[in-house]
Amino acid sequence: AYSAVPGPQAPATFADLAESVKDIVVNISTTQVLKESPMQPFMGQNSPFRDFFGDEFFKRFFGDQQQGQMKTHALGSGFIIDEDGLILTNNHVVEKADEIKIKTAAGKEYDAKVVGRDPKTDIALIKITADGKIPRAAKLGDSEASRVGDWVMAVGNPFGLGNTVTAGIISAKGRIIGAGPYDDFLQTDAAINPGNSGGPLFN
C-alpha cells in the first residue's frame, strides 16, 4: 500500500476569494446593427404585405425595422487586467459589436472599444473610457505553474446583476480540442454557465 503525501486541504470557503475579485469581473453588453432585418422580405417597399396592411401598421408594430435595420443584443463577461481600463474577454463576445457597454458589480457603467482581437485564440482586448477611478486589476497567473488537481474558481457577470461564482479543480492540462493552431487548454470541472464567456478562472 502507498500512503499519499499530505497536500493543501480543500478551502473551507471560497468566499474570501470571491469577495476580493468581485470588482475585477465585469458584464459586457453588446449591440449589433443588422443592415437588413430578417423581416425585410415581408416589409420592403414593394412587399404585398405592406400594400395590404398599410404603412401605419408597420410603423406601429415594427418600428425601425421597416427601414431595413434591426438591433441585436448579447451579453458576456470580462475582467480588468490594467488600471488604465484594459479588459480581457473572448473574441466571440465582441467581434460583431457596433457598441460595447461595460457594467461593474457595483453598477457603474462605461463605454468601451475594441483595441485588439485574435480570432485564432478567441481572445479580445477592450478598453473603457472612464472619468473616475477604475476598479483594481486582476493579477495574471502562470498557467504553466498550475497542477492537475489544483482548486480553481470561475467567475462571470453574465446578466449585469452581479457576479456568479463556481468552483472546481484543474482536471487536465494541454487539452487539444481542435480549436485552432494554439490548441493547448486547461480543463476544469467548474461549471461554466451561459454568459460566463470571457470571465476568468482564479486559483
Disulfide bonds with the S-S distance in Angstrom:
none
